[in-house]
Amino acid sequence: QGVQEFHTKFTKMGFSSCWGNSPTMETWTTRNARTYLQPQLQKAVGMADAARKGDVNLKDWIIVYTHQLTAHRSERDNTGDRRFDEDMVFPTLSFPSDHAIVSTLLTRIYHPDARANDSD
């Protein structure tokens, strides 16, 4: 399932995401490649080709109910230092995950007719 198909499905269900109305592969959250030290050698790539031939995809999302929350200032981190290095293939020794950290600021949508103890 591709990014647009996934986005279309959850939007129809009343959700929105941290990546806005038009998520693209430019906001990828994985960039990894199998090494020659791992099983399935036919899938291995050299370090020079890792960025081009590896797994580069948008796989990580924060999804919220559209009527409850709005996402602002979404960010990716593949260093552990709250920054994103576009050229880095990961995991690395200093960032051991093969997925970026995704963060966003969420704002609750106020509904004046909602009860104070609403459990939504």
HUHU-V128138 format. One record per helix or strand of 3 or more residues. SS is the DSSP state (alpha for helix, beta for strand). FROM is the first residue (numbers start at 1). LEN is the number of residues. If there is no record, write none. Layout:
ss | from | len
SS | FROM | LEN
SS | FROM | LEN
This chain:
ss | from | len
alpha | 3 | 10
beta | 15 | 3
alpha | 25 | 3
beta | 30 | 3
alpha | 41 | 3
alpha | 47 | 7
beta | 55 | 3
beta | 63 | 3
beta | 69 | 9
beta | 101 | 8
